[in-house]
Amino acid sequence: MHFLICGYKDTFPYFWLFRTLHKLIKIVIENTGADYGILIAIENNKLFIEAVGIAQKDEASVQRIPFNQSCLQAPTTIINYVQRTQQSIVLTDATQEKLYAENDYIKRNKPKSILCTSLSHQGKLVGIIYLENNLAIGAFTSQRLEVLKLLCSQKKIIY
């Protein structure tokens, strides 16, 4: 992951990176049961959305845009918590979770289940994956989190 997110600029053409990130977000969504997901890169303590995937449309877009506090693509409180603590969050029913139910993103989009986890390389935080399922309460389990961590740890498959 670190190579993909931080080391690609001088090594491979943009087209290769585009295809790789496109495949990665689609594979993650398919294997975790998410219907929406984003891949966020962290460079110099700044967050950038690198890829967005939507299962229902079977599509993924790859673009590099800053993730800011008024971001409409994910709940900032969850992203900030995972960035700060490097601990995963799994919400069974996001609209009923006391800590997050009043978040603007959650009130607006009403996701049922949320899974958010950090991506590290050699102990350094390099990214965050945010996933949601808008159809099922309890869609993300500890087993799905383990699948996600396994997928993201398989760097050699991605390269």
C-alpha positions as CSV (number, residue, x, y, z in Angstrom):
1,M,0.0,0.0,0.0
2,H,2.7,2.4,0.9
3,F,4.4,1.9,-2.5
4,L,1.1,2.5,-4.2
5,I,0.1,5.6,-2.4
6,C,3.3,7.3,-1.7
7,G,5.9,6.0,-4.1
8,Y,4.2,5.9,-7.5
9,K,4.8,9.4,-8.7
10,D,8.3,8.8,-10.1
11,T,8.1,5.1,-10.7
12,F,5.2,4.2,-12.9
13,P,3.0,6.1,-15.4
14,Y,-0.3,7.5,-14.1
15,F,-2.3,5.1,-16.2
16,W,-0.8,2.1,-14.3
17,L,-1.7,3.8,-11.0
18,F,-5.2,4.6,-12.2
19,R,-5.8,0.9,-13.1
20,T,-4.4,-0.4,-9.9
21,L,-6.4,1.9,-7.6
22,H,-9.5,1.2,-9.7
23,K,-9.1,-2.5,-9.3
24,L,-8.2,-2.2,-5.6
25,I,-11.3,-0.3,-4.6
26,K,-13.5,-2.6,-6.6
27,I,-11.9,-5.8,-5.1
28,V,-12.3,-4.3,-1.6
29,I,-16.0,-3.5,-2.1
30,E,-16.7,-6.9,-3.6
31,N,-15.0,-8.8,-0.9
32,T,-16.4,-7.0,2.1
33,G,-20.0,-6.6,1.2
34,A,-19.8,-2.8,0.9
35,D,-21.9,-0.8,-1.5
36,Y,-19.7,2.3,-1.2
37,G,-16.1,2.9,-0.4
38,I,-13.3,5.3,-0.6
39,L,-9.5,5.0,-0.4
40,I,-7.8,7.9,1.4
41,A,-4.1,8.5,1.2
42,I,-2.2,10.4,3.9
43,E,0.8,12.5,3.0
44,N,2.4,15.0,5.3
45,N,-0.6,14.6,7.6
46,K,-2.9,15.7,4.8
47,L,-5.7,13.5,3.5
48,F,-6.5,12.9,-0.2
49,I,-9.3,10.9,-1.7
50,E,-7.6,8.6,-4.2
51,A,-10.4,6.3,-5.3
52,V,-14.2,6.0,-4.9
53,G,-16.2,2.9,-5.6
54,I,-20.0,2.2,-5.8
55,A,-21.1,-1.4,-6.0
56,Q,-24.6,-0.8,-7.4
57,K,-23.2,0.9,-10.5
58,D,-20.2,-1.5,-10.6
59,E,-18.0,1.6,-11.0
60,A,-15.0,3.2,-9.5
61,S,-13.4,6.5,-10.1
62,V,-9.8,7.4,-9.4
63,Q,-9.0,11.0,-8.7
64,R,-6.9,12.9,-6.2
65,I,-8.9,15.4,-4.3
66,P,-8.3,16.8,-0.8
67,F,-10.4,15.4,2.0
68,N,-11.5,18.4,4.1
69,Q,-13.7,18.9,7.1
70,S,-16.7,19.7,4.9
71,C,-16.3,16.6,2.8
72,L,-19.5,15.1,1.4
73,Q,-18.0,11.7,0.7
74,A,-17.5,10.3,4.2
75,P,-18.2,11.3,7.8
76,T,-15.2,13.4,8.9
77,T,-15.6,12.5,12.6
78,I,-15.0,8.8,11.7
79,I,-12.1,9.5,9.3
80,N,-10.5,11.9,11.9
81,Y,-10.8,9.3,14.7
82,V,-9.2,6.5,12.6
83,Q,-6.4,8.9,11.5
84,R,-5.7,10.0,15.1
85,T,-5.9,6.6,16.8
86,Q,-5.2,4.1,13.9
87,Q,-8.0,2.0,15.4
88,S,-10.7,0.5,13.2
89,I,-14.3,1.4,13.6
90,V,-17.2,-1.0,12.8
91,L,-20.7,0.4,13.3
92,T,-23.6,-2.0,13.2
93,D,-26.2,0.7,12.7
94,A,-24.6,4.0,12.1
95,T,-27.8,6.1,12.5
96,Q,-28.3,4.6,16.1
97,E,-24.7,5.0,17.3
98,K,-24.7,7.7,20.0
99,L,-21.2,9.1,19.1
100,Y,-21.9,9.4,15.4
101,A,-25.7,9.6,14.8
102,E,-25.6,13.4,14.8
103,N,-22.8,13.6,12.2
104,D,-24.0,15.6,9.2
105,Y,-22.9,13.0,6.7
106,I,-24.7,10.2,8.6
107,K,-27.9,12.2,9.1
108,R,-27.9,13.1,5.4
109,N,-27.0,9.7,3.9
110,K,-28.3,7.3,6.6
111,P,-25.8,4.5,6.1
112,K,-26.7,1.3,7.9
113,S,-23.3,-0.2,8.4
114,I,-19.9,1.4,8.4
115,L,-16.3,0.0,8.5
116,C,-13.3,2.3,8.5
117,T,-9.7,1.1,9.1
118,S,-6.2,2.5,8.8
119,L,-3.5,1.4,6.4
120,S,0.0,1.3,7.7
121,H,3.4,0.5,6.2
122,Q,6.3,-0.1,8.6
123,G,4.4,1.4,11.5
124,K,3.5,4.6,9.6
125,L,0.0,5.5,8.8
126,V,-0.3,5.9,5.0
127,G,-4.0,5.6,4.3
128,I,-7.6,4.9,5.4
129,I,-10.3,2.8,3.8
130,Y,-13.9,3.8,4.5
131,L,-16.7,1.5,3.6
132,E,-20.5,1.5,4.0
133,N,-23.5,-0.6,3.4
134,N,-26.7,1.2,3.0
135,L,-29.0,-1.8,2.9
136,A,-28.1,-4.0,5.8
137,I,-27.6,-3.4,9.5
138,G,-24.7,-5.4,10.8
139,A,-23.2,-5.9,7.3
140,F,-19.6,-5.6,8.6
141,T,-18.3,-8.0,11.1
142,S,-14.9,-8.7,12.6
143,Q,-14.5,-11.3,9.9
144,R,-15.1,-8.7,7.2
145,L,-12.5,-6.5,8.9
146,E,-10.0,-9.3,8.8
147,V,-10.7,-9.9,5.0
148,L,-10.1,-6.2,4.4
149,K,-6.9,-6.2,6.3
150,L,-5.8,-9.3,4.5
151,L,-6.6,-7.8,1.1
152,C,-4.7,-4.6,2.0
153,S,-1.7,-6.5,3.3
154,Q,-1.2,-8.4,0.0
155,K,1.0,-5.8,-1.6
156,K,2.6,-8.2,-4.0
157,I,-0.7,-8.9,-5.6
158,I,-1.4,-5.2,-6.1
159,Y,2.1,-4.4,-7.5
